[in-house]
Amino acid sequence: MMTIVFLIIYSSSSAQNKDLFQVKRCLAKTINYGQGLMNNSIVSIITDAMGFTWVSTSTGLQRYNGYTLQTITPVADGDTIHINYPVYFLEGKNNSI
């Protein structure tokens, strides 16, 4: 009799545990030099509030929009700043990078 009670309790508790651990599949995409990455040596990566993924490699900075990589060349006071070194990201207030 005790064995039957144990089996009923075990089967009902295991059915409840299945709901606790739901598996969600997420699409993962590999991006490398062949897809346009400047360098396979990634130093830092972050996704901003608009959904752009910023990638810093050992030779520069790129922005990924989910389809293509764009090399970023900042301009300050009319002068182009060539980035040929790693960039490190920090997240500030209001999700700013």
N, C-alpha and C positions, 0 to 999 in steps of 0.2 A: 504494500500500500504506500509506503514511504517513497519507494522508487517512482511510482506513478505520479505522485504529487511533485517530486523533484523535476521530472520530465516536463510536466505541464508548466511549472514556474519557469524553467530554463527556456522552453520554446517560446513562451510569451515574452520573456525579457529579451531574447535574442531578436525577435521580430521588431521590438521597439528600438533596439540599437541600430538597426539598418537605416532608420530615418535620421539618426544623428550624424552619420558619415556619408553624405551624398557626394558622389564623384562628379566633378564638372570638368569637361574637356575644354582646353583652351588651345587655340591655334598658335603655334610657335613658328616663327620664320627665322631662318638663318641668313644673316647678312655678312658677306665677307668681301675680300678684294675683287673677286669675280663679279659681284653685283654692284661695284662702284665705290666700295669703302676705300679711303685713301691708304689705309694701312691696317693689317690684321691685328696690330698691337693696340687694343682698346685700353685707354687709361681711365676714362670715366664715362658714364652714361646716365641720362636723366630724361624723364618725360615731363613736359610742361603742362600747364592748365589747358592749353588749346589742343593738346594731343600730339604735338610734335615731339619726336625723340631726338635729343641732342647727343651726338657721339663725339668724344674727344679721343683722337688717336695720338700716337707719338709724333705725328707729323702735321697735325692740324685739326680743324673743327668742321663737323658736318651736321646737317639737320635732315632727319628722315620724316617724311610725311605719311608713311605707310605704303608708298609705292616707289619713290625715288629718293636718292641721296643728293643733297645740295651742299656744295662746299661753301662755307661761310667766310667771307672776307670783310671784316668790319671797316667802317669808314668813320673817322673822327675828325671834325673840323675840316672836312674836305680831303683829308689825307687817308690813304688806304693803309690799313694795318695788316701786313702779311703774317699769318700765324703758321709757324712751322715748328711748333713745340706743343707739348700736352697742355690742355686746359682743364682745370678742376672746377666742378660745379658746386655751388652752395644754394640752398633754397632759403629765400627770405620771407618776409611778411607777405601776406596775400598771394601765396604760391608763386612769387617772383623768383627768377633764377639769376 
